[in-house]
Amino acid sequence: MTHRFNPPDMWQPNGRAFSQGVAHGDGVVVHITGQVAWDEHDRVVGVGDAEAQMEKSIDNIQLVLDEIGGTLTDIVSMTIYFLDRGDLPAIQRVRARHFPAETAPASVLIQVPGLVLPEFLVELVPIAVVPHDRFRPRPR
């Protein structure tokens, strides 16, 4: 079982979608490739729209997790790379929609000068722990 926590004697998330710490128990650790707003035809979704790109990136993460029996609540850590500080409110809105306080992963936001394509505004790199009772290994 995953345990998310925020020690009371330090600064708090105050409604932001992250936990100060996440401890995970028995399960399969899944490292997911950085996800961007590509659709299944390698087209960029939401050009110029960080909120749309966050949504598509999270949709892509969910597809990866669905494949092995995981859910977004299994994510224990998320690194979010972004280009423009002005996009932080949109990034935080989407993150809060998908990760309520009780299931929020540990999180870091890193501003970068660019991503793999100039159209990309965000890239998400999650780590999940899928409980053994739900994990479905994929054939090689």
C-alpha positions as CSV (number, residue, x, y, z in Angstrom):
1,M,0.0,0.0,0.0
2,T,1.2,3.5,-0.8
3,H,1.4,6.0,2.0
4,R,1.4,9.7,1.1
5,F,2.3,12.2,3.8
6,N,2.9,15.9,4.6
7,P,4.8,16.4,8.0
8,P,2.8,19.0,10.0
9,D,5.9,21.0,11.1
10,M,7.0,22.1,7.6
11,W,5.5,24.0,4.7
12,Q,2.4,22.4,3.3
13,P,1.0,21.8,-0.2
14,N,-2.0,24.1,0.6
15,G,-4.3,22.7,-2.0
16,R,-1.5,22.1,-4.6
17,A,-1.5,18.6,-6.1
18,F,1.6,17.0,-4.5
19,S,2.7,15.2,-1.3
20,Q,5.9,16.0,0.5
21,G,6.6,12.3,0.7
22,V,5.4,9.1,-0.7
23,A,6.3,5.7,0.6
24,H,5.3,2.6,-1.3
25,G,5.0,-0.9,-0.1
26,D,5.0,-4.1,-2.1
27,G,4.3,-3.7,-5.8
28,V,6.0,-3.4,-9.2
29,V,7.9,-0.2,-9.8
30,V,7.1,1.2,-13.3
31,H,9.3,3.9,-14.8
32,I,7.4,5.6,-17.6
33,T,9.1,7.4,-20.5
34,G,8.6,11.1,-20.5
35,Q,5.2,11.8,-22.0
36,V,4.4,14.7,-24.2
37,A,1.3,15.8,-26.1
38,W,1.7,13.4,-29.1
39,D,-1.4,11.5,-30.3
40,E,-1.3,8.0,-31.8
41,H,-0.3,9.4,-35.2
42,D,2.7,11.4,-33.8
43,R,0.8,14.7,-34.1
44,V,1.2,17.3,-31.4
45,V,-2.0,18.0,-29.6
46,G,-2.7,21.5,-28.2
47,V,0.0,23.5,-30.0
48,G,0.4,26.7,-27.9
49,D,-1.9,25.4,-25.1
50,A,-0.1,24.1,-22.0
51,E,-3.4,23.0,-20.4
52,A,-4.3,20.9,-23.5
53,Q,-0.8,19.4,-23.6
54,M,-0.9,18.5,-19.9
55,E,-4.2,16.7,-20.5
56,K,-2.9,14.8,-23.4
57,S,0.3,13.9,-21.6
58,I,-1.7,12.5,-18.7
59,D,-3.9,10.6,-21.1
60,N,-0.8,9.0,-22.5
61,I,0.4,8.1,-19.0
62,Q,-3.0,6.5,-18.3
63,L,-2.7,4.5,-21.5
64,V,0.7,3.1,-20.4
65,L,-0.7,2.3,-16.9
66,D,-3.9,0.7,-18.3
67,E,-1.7,-1.7,-20.3
68,I,-0.3,-3.2,-17.1
69,G,-3.3,-2.9,-14.7
70,G,-2.2,0.4,-13.2
71,T,-4.0,3.7,-12.5
72,L,-3.0,7.3,-12.0
73,T,-3.3,6.7,-8.2
74,D,-0.3,4.3,-8.5
75,I,2.0,7.2,-9.5
76,V,4.3,7.9,-6.6
77,S,6.5,10.5,-8.2
78,M,6.2,13.0,-11.1
79,T,8.7,15.3,-12.7
80,I,7.2,18.0,-14.9
81,Y,9.4,19.9,-17.3
82,F,7.9,23.1,-18.7
83,L,9.0,26.1,-20.8
84,D,7.1,29.1,-19.6
85,R,6.4,30.2,-16.0
86,G,3.2,31.8,-17.3
87,D,1.9,28.3,-17.9
88,L,2.2,27.2,-14.2
89,P,-1.5,28.0,-13.4
90,A,-2.7,25.8,-16.2
91,I,-0.2,23.0,-15.3
92,Q,-1.3,23.1,-11.7
93,R,-5.0,23.1,-12.6
94,V,-4.7,20.0,-14.7
95,R,-2.5,18.3,-12.1
96,A,-5.1,19.1,-9.4
97,R,-7.9,17.6,-11.6
98,H,-6.1,14.3,-11.9
99,F,-4.3,14.1,-8.6
100,P,-6.4,15.0,-5.6
101,A,-4.6,15.6,-2.3
102,E,-5.2,12.1,-1.0
103,T,-3.5,10.5,-4.1
104,A,-1.0,13.2,-5.1
105,P,2.5,12.0,-5.9
106,A,5.7,13.6,-4.8
107,S,6.4,16.2,-7.5
108,V,8.9,18.5,-8.9
109,L,8.5,21.2,-11.6
110,I,11.6,22.1,-13.7
111,Q,11.7,25.1,-16.1
112,V,13.7,24.2,-19.2
113,P,14.8,26.2,-22.2
114,G,13.3,23.6,-24.7
115,L,12.0,20.1,-25.2
116,V,12.4,17.7,-28.0
117,L,10.2,19.6,-30.4
118,P,9.6,23.4,-30.3
119,E,5.8,22.8,-30.2
120,F,6.0,20.9,-26.8
121,L,5.3,23.1,-23.8
122,V,5.4,20.4,-21.1
123,E,6.8,16.9,-20.5
124,L,5.8,14.6,-17.7
125,V,8.0,11.8,-16.3
126,P,6.1,9.6,-13.7
127,I,7.1,6.7,-11.6
128,A,4.3,4.4,-10.5
129,V,4.1,1.4,-8.2
130,V,1.4,-1.0,-9.3
131,P,0.2,-3.4,-6.7
132,H,1.0,-7.1,-7.4
133,D,-2.7,-8.0,-7.4
134,R,-3.4,-5.7,-10.3
135,F,-0.2,-5.9,-12.2
136,R,-0.5,-7.6,-15.6
137,P,2.9,-8.3,-17.2
138,R,2.9,-7.7,-21.0
139,P,4.3,-10.3,-23.3
140,R,7.7,-9.5,-24.8
